[in-house]
Amino acid sequence: MTTDPGAMSETRAPLSSPLHTRLLVAEDWLLAAWVAVVTPLLFRNQGGEGPFDGGAPLLGVLRLAAVLGALVCIAARQDPASAAPRGRSLTNSGAVGPLCGGMLLVAISGFTALDANSAVGVAVIAVFVVVMVVVHEVVPPLSAPYRRALVTPFVMVSGGLFWTFIAAISGEPGSATPAAVVSDPQTAVEAIAFLLAFSAVFYAMLVYAPRQVAEREGGIVTWVLRYALFVAGVAFGLAWPRLFGV
């Protein structure tokens, strides 16, 4: 009996688990660890600055560099060989609105951290536009791994910003932690509802949208699971500093 090699390869193909069929990928675990452990420590070591406070040039440069990386990903042509089989346009994916809002938010926080005036802001924006044009016209099409690498710093920077917004809204660092409200069930429900609502908007603008730019993949179930992992990381990050007195 002869065996058709083509049939064998077709049988083995699903074992490769392409990205668009996986529920959780490296970026999901990295972001969860980032918001659970790293950003709470960084936020407290920085003295609890607000999201639009000035006098932090290093943070400003990092935020603007992350925005530039995301813009380069947008401008770069996509390698057709690495595109998802059911590729949708960015507009049809529903990511364009949250993407614009998220990038604007991070860019403004970067400019304010630098204490940049309007002239500097206009110059930086002009440089960004020139870079995007050059990338689109000169740089060869980028495959999905390179595109994902370009937007990952933006997602990580956004995770750091999340803590500054939590502090600004709640009034003090850590005041919205589960440990602080568990004694009052009504307050606990309100705190959890606030966390879910705020983190959902944050996730759509600053995580889901840029990652859809890098590679449009994942259905509703996939992204709900990824968001749940993010929320679990946030909840852990809010709780453990209080429990250990950090």
C-alpha positions as CSV (number, residue, x, y, z in Angstrom):
1,M,0.0,0.0,0.0
2,T,1.4,3.4,-1.0
3,T,1.0,6.6,1.1
4,D,0.4,9.9,-0.5
5,P,3.0,12.4,1.1
6,G,0.7,15.3,0.3
7,A,-2.1,13.7,2.4
8,M,0.3,13.1,5.3
9,S,1.4,16.7,5.3
10,E,-2.2,17.9,5.3
11,T,-2.9,15.6,8.2
12,R,0.1,17.0,10.2
13,A,-0.5,20.6,9.3
14,P,-3.0,21.4,12.1
15,L,-0.3,20.5,14.7
16,S,1.7,23.6,13.8
17,S,-0.9,25.7,15.7
18,P,-0.7,29.0,13.7
19,L,-1.1,32.2,15.7
20,H,-4.6,32.9,14.5
21,T,-5.8,29.6,16.1
22,R,-4.1,30.0,19.5
23,L,-5.9,31.5,22.4
24,L,-3.0,32.9,24.5
25,V,0.3,33.9,23.0
26,A,3.5,35.3,24.4
27,E,2.3,38.9,24.5
28,D,-0.6,38.0,26.7
29,W,1.5,36.3,29.4
30,L,4.1,39.1,29.2
31,L,1.4,41.8,29.7
32,A,-0.2,39.9,32.6
33,A,3.2,39.6,34.3
34,W,3.9,43.2,33.6
35,V,0.7,44.6,35.2
36,A,0.8,42.1,38.0
37,V,4.4,42.6,39.2
38,V,6.5,45.2,37.4
39,T,4.2,48.2,37.0
40,P,3.0,48.3,40.6
41,L,6.6,48.5,41.8
42,L,7.6,51.1,39.1
43,F,4.6,53.2,40.0
44,R,5.4,53.3,43.7
45,N,9.1,53.9,43.1
46,Q,8.3,56.9,40.9
47,G,6.4,58.4,43.7
48,G,2.9,58.0,42.2
49,E,3.1,60.5,39.4
50,G,-0.1,61.2,37.5
51,P,-0.6,60.2,33.8
52,F,0.0,63.8,32.6
53,D,2.6,65.0,35.0
54,G,5.8,66.7,33.7
55,G,9.4,66.5,34.7
56,A,10.0,62.9,33.6
57,P,12.1,63.2,30.4
58,L,13.0,59.5,30.3
59,L,9.4,58.4,30.5
60,G,8.5,60.9,27.9
61,V,11.1,59.6,25.4
62,L,10.0,56.0,26.1
63,R,6.3,56.8,25.5
64,L,7.0,58.7,22.3
65,A,9.3,56.0,21.1
66,A,6.6,53.4,21.7
67,V,4.1,55.5,19.7
68,L,6.7,55.7,16.9
69,G,7.0,51.9,16.9
70,A,3.3,51.5,16.5
71,L,3.2,54.1,13.8
72,V,5.9,52.3,11.9
73,C,3.9,49.1,12.1
74,I,0.9,51.0,10.7
75,A,2.9,52.5,7.8
76,A,4.8,49.3,6.9
77,R,3.4,47.1,4.3
78,Q,2.3,43.7,5.4
79,D,3.9,40.5,4.1
80,P,1.0,38.7,2.2
81,A,2.6,35.3,3.1
82,S,2.1,35.9,6.9
83,A,-1.3,37.5,6.7
84,A,-4.2,35.7,8.5
85,P,-6.3,33.6,6.1
86,R,-9.4,35.6,7.0
87,G,-7.7,39.0,6.9
88,R,-10.1,41.9,7.6
89,S,-9.4,45.5,7.0
90,L,-8.5,47.6,10.0
91,T,-11.7,49.5,9.7
92,N,-13.9,46.4,9.6
93,S,-12.1,44.9,12.6
94,G,-13.4,47.8,14.7
95,A,-9.9,48.7,16.0
96,V,-9.4,52.0,14.2
97,G,-11.3,54.2,16.7
98,P,-9.8,52.7,19.9
99,L,-6.4,52.7,18.1
100,C,-6.5,56.5,17.4
101,G,-7.7,57.3,20.9
102,G,-5.0,55.1,22.5
103,M,-2.1,56.5,20.5
104,L,-3.3,60.0,21.1
105,L,-3.4,59.4,24.9
106,V,0.1,57.9,25.0
107,A,1.5,60.6,22.8
108,I,0.0,63.4,25.0
109,S,1.4,61.8,28.1
110,G,4.8,61.5,26.5
111,F,4.8,65.2,25.5
112,T,3.7,66.3,29.0
113,A,6.3,64.2,30.6
114,L,8.9,66.0,28.5
115,D,7.4,69.4,29.3
116,A,7.5,69.9,25.5
117,N,6.1,73.2,24.1
118,S,3.9,73.3,21.0
119,A,6.9,74.0,18.7
120,V,8.6,70.8,19.9
121,G,5.4,68.9,19.5
122,V,4.9,70.0,15.9
123,A,8.5,69.1,15.1
124,V,8.2,65.6,16.6
125,I,4.9,65.0,14.7
126,A,6.5,66.1,11.5
127,V,9.4,63.6,12.1
128,F,6.9,60.9,12.8
129,V,5.1,61.6,9.5
130,V,8.3,61.6,7.5
131,V,9.4,58.3,9.1
132,M,6.0,56.7,8.2
133,V,6.3,57.8,4.6
134,V,9.9,56.5,4.3
135,V,8.9,53.2,5.9
136,H,6.0,52.7,3.6
137,E,7.9,53.5,0.5
138,V,11.3,52.0,1.2
139,V,11.1,49.2,3.8
140,P,10.1,45.8,2.4
141,P,6.9,44.2,3.6
142,L,7.1,43.1,7.2
143,S,6.1,39.7,8.4
144,A,3.8,39.2,11.5
145,P,6.6,38.6,14.0
146,Y,8.3,41.9,13.2
147,R,5.0,43.8,13.3
148,R,4.2,42.3,16.7
149,A,7.6,43.3,18.0
150,L,7.0,46.9,16.9
151,V,3.8,47.2,18.8
152,T,4.8,45.3,21.9
153,P,6.7,48.3,23.5
154,F,3.5,50.4,23.0
155,V,1.4,47.8,24.9
156,M,4.0,47.6,27.7
157,V,4.2,51.4,28.1
158,S,0.4,51.5,28.1
159,G,0.4,49.0,30.9
160,G,2.5,51.4,33.0
161,L,0.1,54.2,32.3
162,F,-2.7,52.1,33.6
163,W,-1.5,52.5,37.1
164,T,-1.2,56.2,36.9
165,F,-4.9,56.4,35.9
166,I,-5.9,54.1,38.7
167,A,-4.3,56.4,41.2
168,A,-5.6,59.6,39.6
169,I,-9.2,58.3,39.7
170,S,-9.1,56.6,43.0
171,G,-7.3,59.4,44.8
172,E,-4.2,57.6,46.1
173,P,-2.0,54.7,45.1
174,G,-3.5,51.4,46.0
175,S,-6.8,52.8,47.4
176,A,-8.9,50.7,44.9
177,T,-7.3,47.4,45.9
178,P,-9.6,44.5,46.9
179,A,-7.9,44.4,50.3
180,A,-9.1,47.9,51.1
181,V,-12.8,47.3,50.2
182,V,-13.4,43.7,51.1
183,S,-15.0,44.5,54.4
184,D,-17.9,46.3,52.7
185,P,-19.7,44.1,50.1
186,Q,-21.3,47.1,48.4
187,T,-18.0,48.9,48.1
188,A,-16.4,45.7,46.9
189,V,-19.0,45.3,44.1
190,E,-18.6,49.0,43.1
191,A,-14.8,48.7,43.0
192,I,-14.9,45.5,40.9
193,A,-17.4,47.1,38.5
194,F,-15.2,50.1,38.1
195,L,-12.1,48.0,37.5
196,L,-13.9,45.9,34.8
197,A,-15.3,49.0,33.1
198,F,-12.2,51.0,33.1
199,S,-9.9,48.1,32.2
200,A,-12.2,47.1,29.3
201,V,-11.9,50.6,27.7
202,F,-8.2,50.6,28.4
203,Y,-7.7,47.2,26.9
204,A,-9.6,48.0,23.8
205,M,-7.6,51.2,23.2
206,L,-4.1,50.3,24.2
207,V,-3.9,46.5,23.8
208,Y,-6.5,45.1,21.4
209,A,-6.3,47.8,18.8
210,P,-2.5,48.0,18.4
211,R,-2.2,44.2,18.3
212,Q,-4.8,44.1,15.6
213,V,-2.6,46.5,13.6
214,A,0.3,44.1,14.0
215,E,-1.8,41.0,13.0
216,R,-5.6,40.8,12.7
217,E,-6.3,37.6,14.4
218,G,-8.5,36.1,17.1
219,G,-12.2,35.9,17.5
220,I,-14.5,37.0,20.4
221,V,-13.7,34.0,22.6
222,T,-10.0,34.5,22.1
223,W,-10.0,38.1,23.0
224,V,-12.3,37.7,26.0
225,L,-9.9,35.1,27.4
226,R,-7.0,37.4,26.8
227,Y,-8.8,40.3,28.5
228,A,-9.7,38.0,31.4
229,L,-6.0,37.1,31.9
230,F,-5.2,40.9,31.8
231,V,-7.8,41.6,34.5
232,A,-6.5,38.7,36.6
233,G,-3.0,40.3,36.4
234,V,-4.4,43.7,37.3
235,A,-6.3,42.3,40.3
236,F,-3.2,40.5,41.5
237,G,-1.1,43.6,41.1
238,L,-3.6,45.7,43.1
239,A,-3.7,43.2,45.9
240,W,-0.2,42.0,46.6
241,P,1.5,45.3,47.5
242,R,-1.1,45.9,50.2
243,L,-0.8,42.4,51.5
244,F,3.0,42.6,51.8
245,G,3.1,46.3,52.8
246,V,5.0,47.4,49.7
